[in-house]
Amino acid sequence: TEPHKIPLTVLSRCQRFDFRRIGEADIRAHLAHIAELEGIDIDPAALALIAKKSEGGMRDAVNLLDQCNAYGEQKIDLPVVQAVLGCVDSAFTAAVVEHMLAGDLPAVLAAAAELAAAGRDFRQFLYDLLDDLRERLLANLDGKQAGAFPPNRILQAIQALSEADSRLRYSLQPRITMELALIKATGFAPGEGRPAVTTAPASTSAPKQMQKPKAVPAPPAQAKPAPIPAPPAVDALD
């Protein structure tokens, strides 16, 4: 998975095969086969979510299936997978995106508070928001879906949330970091909705001309000191 870490002395003596990511359909089929062999009752929606979150890695998909099986005790449905991943329902994510693109900041912050109270993973919620926004943007650009929001507005929200990913990973206050990202993605700008700062009205009368400073009289000339008289000459001794 990280060929750049292999020394050149090793690469020169090996054959290299680059593998591509596995499609979600193949992952779902393989996981369904495993579930059938292990006697696991898994919901198709849960199976699709596991395949999507594995991002083309079969090993990650099998590990996630094993975790969900331990959590659900031989019965895996969509809420079980969401609980293991720490993600929320897609309808909730879509509603937050709608409020975000519409500029409804109170509703977006209320959703963040609800997530914090439920103990959800903010990074996972960030990924869910980005996935929803990406699908909206691509559908809008391809002409498959007109949408109520222009592409530049969706792109602005994607950029704002993408910048928060690295900060959220090492943040000591993830809720505050997430809220700041949501505020920025909503399009809120500091100072909006506040009255403009007004200054005192200018006087209608013409301004007075500045008076030239009075000339300062030169100090009186002082008399030159009298020259110091030379000392009297002393006769040389014979």
N, C-alpha and C positions, 0 to 999 in steps of 0.2 A: 504493500500500500504506500510505501515511501521509498521509491527507487533512488531518489537523490541522496539518500543516506548510505547507499551501498558503495564501498570503495571501488575505484576504477580497476584495481588489480583483481577484484572479484568479478566485476562485470565483463572484463575481457575474457574470462574463462567460462562464461555461462551463456546460456540462451535465454533471452528475455521475451516474455509473453505479457502483453498489456491487456488486462481484462476490463471490460466495460461494466457499467452498472446494470443490474438486472431489472427488467421491467416489472411494474407493479402487478401485472396479470400473472406473470410467472411466479412471483413471490406468493401471491394469493393461492395459486394452485398448489404450490409446494407446502405451504402452511396448512392448507385444507387436508392434504394427504397425511401430514404428521398428526393433525388433530384426529383424523379418522383412525389412525393406527393406535393412538394413545387413548382413545375413547373420550375425547374432549368435545363438549358441545359448545361450538363457537358460532356467534352471530355473523352473518355476512357483512354487516356494517362494521363490526369490530375487526373482522379480518381485513377489510379495506383500509381501515385506519392504521392498523399495524403495518401493512404493506407500504402505506404512504409515508409514515414516520421513519421507516427503516432507510429511506432514501437510497434504494438500489442495493443495499447490502443484505445478502441472505443471512449472514451470520448474526447481524444485529436483529433481523426479523425473527429468527429462531429464538434468540435470547429474550426478546420482548414477549414472544409467545409463552415462553417458560415462566417469566415473571407474572404474566397475566393469569396463567393457569394456577400458580401458587396463590394468587390473590383471590381468584374466583372459584377455586376448588372444583375443577373439571367443568365449569360453566362460565364461558366468557361472553359478555355482551358489551355493548358500546360504553355504558357507564364504567365498567371495570377497566377497560383500556384507558379511558379518560382519567380515571383515578390513578392508575399506575404512571401514566405520562405526566400527570399534573395539568392537563389541558382542560378546556371548557367546551361546552356544547357549541357546535358550529352556528346555531341560530343566535346564541348570545354574542359570539364574535361578529357575526354579520350586523347585528343591531348596533354594536359599539362602532363599527366602521361607518355605518350610516350616520350616526350622531357626530362622528369625528369629521366626516367630509362636509356635513351640514353646518359645522361650526358650533354645535351645541355643547359647550364646555361643561356646564353643570352635569349633564347626563353622562358625559365621558368620565368625569371625576367620580361620580356616584358608582359607575361600574368598576372603577379601580378600587374604591373602598369595599365593594362587595367581594371582589377577588381577594383582597387582603384579609377580610373577615373569614373567607372560606379556606384560607391557607394555600391558595393556588400559586404555582410557580410563575413569576412575572416574565421570565425569559421565554418560557413555553408559550405564554399568552402573546408575547411580542412576535414570536414566530407565526402564531396563528393569524395575527393581524396582518403580517406581511404576506402570508399566503393568500388571504382574502383580497388584499389590495392588488397583489400581482395578477390574480385571476380577473379582477375587474379591469385592470389596465390593459391586459392582453385582449380581453373580449371587446373592449372599447376601440382599441387600435385596429383590430382585425375586422371591425364592422359587424361582428356577430351580435353585439348588444350595444344599443345606443347609450343607455345609462343616463342618470340624472346629473352626473358630475363630469366635468371635462377631464381629459387625460392629464393636463398640467396640474390640476388640483390633486388628483390621485398620486401623481409622481411626487408632488411636494410632501404629501403624507408619508410616502415610502422613504424618501430621503431623511425625513425627520426621525422616523423610527429606526432606520438602519444605523444612523449615527449613535443611537443609544445602546446598541448591542454590546459594544466593547466596554462602555461605561457601566452597564448593568452587570456585566460579568464580575467585576471587581468592586462593586459598590458596597459600602457598609450600610447604606440605607436604600435598599432596592425599591421600596415603595416610592420614596421621594424621587429617585431617578426615573422611575417609570411614569410618575405623574408629570414630571417636567417634559418627558418625551411626548406624552399625550397632549399636553398643553401646546407644545410646538407643532405637533401634527394637526391639531385642530385649527391652526391658523391664527391663534391668538397672538397679538403683538402688544408689547407694553405701551401704555398710553392711550390705547383705543377706548373710546367711550368716556374719556375724561374731558372736562372743559379745557379749552386752550388757555394758556397763561396770558392774562391781559396786563397791559402796562397802564400807568396813569395817563389820562388824556393830555395831549400837548396844549400849551397855552395858545390862545388865538392871537394874542398881541405879538407884535414883532419883537424879536429878541433885542435887548439892549446891546449897543455896540460896546465892545470891551474898551475901556479907557487905557490909553497908553500909560505905562508907569512913569511917574515923575522922575525927572533926572536927579540923580543923587549928587549934591554939590561935592566937588573935589575937596579933599582935606587941605587946609591952609599949608602953604609952603613953609617949611621949617628953615630957620636960619642956619647957614652952614657953620659948623663949629670952627672956632679960631684955631689956626695952626699951632701945633705944639712947638714952643721955642727950642732951638738947639741948645745943647748943654755948652757952658763956657769952655773955651780951650784951656788946656793945662800945659804950662811951660815944662819943657823937658829939663830934667835935672842935669846939671853939669857933671 
